[in-house]
Amino acid sequence: MTGLLICAVAVVVLAVVLTVAARYVAWRWLVRRRVLVVMGDRTIEGVLWARRGGLLVLLDAAILSAGQRVGVDGEMVIDRSRVEWVQVLPWQ
Protein backbone atom coordinates (compact mmCIF):
# COMPACT_ATOMS: atom_id res chain seq x y z
CA MET A 1 0.00 0.00 0.00
CA THR A 2 2.81 2.42 0.88
CA GLY A 3 4.58 1.62 -2.38
CA LEU A 4 1.42 2.47 -4.33
CA LEU A 5 1.10 5.81 -2.50
CA ILE A 6 4.74 6.67 -3.23
CA CYS A 7 4.23 5.85 -6.92
CA ALA A 8 1.11 8.04 -7.04
CA VAL A 9 2.94 10.96 -5.43
CA ALA A 10 5.86 10.52 -7.84
CA VAL A 11 3.49 10.58 -10.83
CA VAL A 12 1.81 13.78 -9.58
CA VAL A 13 5.17 15.47 -8.98
CA LEU A 14 6.39 14.44 -12.44
CA ALA A 15 3.19 15.78 -14.04
CA VAL A 16 3.61 19.14 -12.30
CA VAL A 17 7.27 19.40 -13.34
CA LEU A 18 6.45 18.55 -16.96
CA THR A 19 3.58 21.06 -17.05
CA VAL A 20 5.76 23.87 -15.72
CA ALA A 21 8.58 22.98 -18.12
CA ALA A 22 6.19 22.88 -21.09
CA ARG A 23 4.78 26.31 -20.24
CA TYR A 24 8.31 27.72 -19.92
CA VAL A 25 9.47 26.25 -23.24
CA ALA A 26 6.31 27.36 -25.05
CA TRP A 27 7.13 31.04 -24.38
CA ARG A 28 10.93 30.82 -24.24
CA TRP A 29 11.39 30.51 -28.01
CA LEU A 30 9.52 33.81 -28.48
CA VAL A 31 11.86 35.82 -26.27
CA ARG A 32 14.24 38.15 -28.16
CA ARG A 33 12.07 37.93 -31.29
CA ARG A 34 10.20 40.79 -32.98
CA VAL A 35 6.47 40.32 -32.49
CA LEU A 36 3.11 41.94 -33.10
CA VAL A 37 0.89 41.90 -30.02
CA VAL A 38 -2.81 42.37 -30.81
CA MET A 39 -5.10 43.68 -28.06
CA GLY A 40 -8.53 44.42 -29.46
CA ASP A 41 -8.30 47.66 -31.43
CA ARG A 42 -4.62 48.20 -30.60
CA THR A 43 -1.58 46.52 -32.15
CA ILE A 44 1.90 46.87 -30.72
CA GLU A 45 5.12 45.89 -32.46
CA GLY A 46 8.32 45.31 -30.52
CA VAL A 47 10.98 42.89 -29.36
CA LEU A 48 9.60 40.50 -26.76
CA TRP A 49 12.23 40.91 -24.07
CA ALA A 50 10.76 39.01 -21.14
CA ARG A 51 7.71 37.30 -19.74
CA ARG A 52 7.34 38.00 -16.04
CA GLY A 53 4.36 36.28 -14.49
CA GLY A 54 1.29 37.71 -16.18
CA LEU A 55 3.24 40.44 -18.00
CA LEU A 56 5.01 40.75 -21.34
CA VAL A 57 7.92 43.20 -21.61
CA LEU A 58 8.61 44.71 -25.05
CA LEU A 59 11.63 46.77 -26.08
CA ASP A 60 11.85 49.04 -29.12
CA ALA A 61 8.05 49.12 -29.10
CA ALA A 62 5.70 51.06 -31.35
CA ILE A 63 1.93 51.40 -31.40
CA LEU A 64 0.46 50.73 -34.84
CA SER A 65 -2.78 52.58 -35.50
CA ALA A 66 -4.53 53.73 -38.68
CA GLY A 67 -1.43 53.25 -40.81
CA GLN A 68 0.79 55.20 -38.42
CA ARG A 69 3.66 53.91 -36.30
CA VAL A 70 4.15 55.80 -33.02
CA GLY A 71 7.35 54.86 -31.18
CA VAL A 72 7.40 54.35 -27.42
CA ASP A 73 10.35 55.31 -25.21
CA GLY A 74 11.67 52.70 -22.80
CA GLU A 75 10.08 49.36 -22.06
CA MET A 76 6.42 48.62 -22.67
CA VAL A 77 4.78 46.29 -20.16
CA ILE A 78 1.60 44.52 -21.28
CA ASP A 79 -0.84 42.51 -19.19
CA ARG A 80 -1.06 39.08 -20.86
CA SER A 81 -4.74 38.75 -20.00
CA ARG A 82 -5.47 41.61 -22.45
CA VAL A 83 -3.56 39.99 -25.34
CA GLU A 84 -5.72 38.36 -28.00
CA TRP A 85 -2.82 36.87 -29.96
CA VAL A 86 0.87 37.29 -30.72
CA GLN A 87 2.37 37.10 -34.21
CA VAL A 88 6.07 36.31 -34.51
CA LEU A 89 7.65 38.33 -37.31
CA PRO A 90 10.24 36.75 -39.62
CA TRP A 91 13.95 37.24 -38.92
CA GLN A 92 15.32 40.32 -40.66
Legacy VTK file of the C-alpha trace (Angstrom):
# vtk DataFile Version 3.0
C-alpha trace
ASCII
DATASET POLYDATA
POINTS 92 float
0.000 0.000 0.000
2.810 2.415 0.885
4.576 1.615 -2.382
1.419 2.475 -4.334
1.104 5.808 -2.497
4.745 6.665 -3.230
4.226 5.854 -6.917
1.105 8.041 -7.042
2.940 10.965 -5.433
5.861 10.519 -7.837
3.491 10.579 -10.827
1.809 13.782 -9.584
5.170 15.474 -8.984
6.389 14.436 -12.438
3.188 15.777 -14.038
3.608 19.140 -12.302
7.265 19.398 -13.340
6.453 18.546 -16.960
3.580 21.062 -17.050
5.765 23.868 -15.717
8.579 22.977 -18.123
6.188 22.879 -21.092
4.781 26.315 -20.238
8.305 27.722 -19.922
9.467 26.246 -23.238
6.306 27.361 -25.051
7.130 31.039 -24.376
10.928 30.819 -24.236
11.390 30.506 -28.010
9.523 33.810 -28.478
11.862 35.820 -26.272
14.235 38.148 -28.157
12.071 37.934 -31.288
10.202 40.794 -32.980
6.472 40.317 -32.495
3.105 41.936 -33.098
0.888 41.902 -30.019
-2.810 42.367 -30.809
-5.096 43.676 -28.062
-8.533 44.419 -29.459
-8.304 47.656 -31.427
-4.621 48.203 -30.595
-1.582 46.517 -32.150
1.898 46.865 -30.715
5.118 45.894 -32.461
8.319 45.310 -30.525
10.977 42.891 -29.356
9.599 40.496 -26.756
12.229 40.906 -24.070
10.760 39.005 -21.137
7.713 37.301 -19.740
7.338 38.000 -16.039
4.359 36.284 -14.485
1.288 37.710 -16.181
3.241 40.439 -17.995
5.014 40.749 -21.345
7.920 43.196 -21.607
8.614 44.709 -25.046
11.634 46.770 -26.079
11.854 49.037 -29.124
8.049 49.116 -29.099
5.704 51.056 -31.352
1.933 51.403 -31.404
0.461 50.732 -34.839
-2.782 52.581 -35.495
-4.527 53.732 -38.677
-1.427 53.245 -40.814
0.793 55.199 -38.419
3.658 53.910 -36.300
4.150 55.800 -33.020
7.353 54.855 -31.183
7.395 54.348 -27.422
10.352 55.307 -25.214
11.666 52.699 -22.804
10.077 49.355 -22.063
6.424 48.624 -22.668
4.779 46.287 -20.162
1.600 44.518 -21.283
-0.838 42.510 -19.185
-1.057 39.077 -20.858
-4.742 38.748 -20.001
-5.473 41.606 -22.451
-3.559 39.990 -25.336
-5.724 38.362 -27.999
-2.821 36.867 -29.957
0.874 37.287 -30.719
2.368 37.099 -34.207
6.066 36.313 -34.510
7.652 38.328 -37.312
10.237 36.749 -39.622
13.946 37.243 -38.923
15.325 40.316 -40.658
LINES 1 93
92 0 1 2 3 4 5 6 7 8 9 10 11 12 13 14 15 16 17 18 19 20 21 22 23 24 25 26 27 28 29 30 31 32 33 34 35 36 37 38 39 40 41 42 43 44 45 46 47 48 49 50 51 52 53 54 55 56 57 58 59 60 61 62 63 64 65 66 67 68 69 70 71 72 73 74 75 76 77 78 79 80 81 82 83 84 85 86 87 88 89 90 91
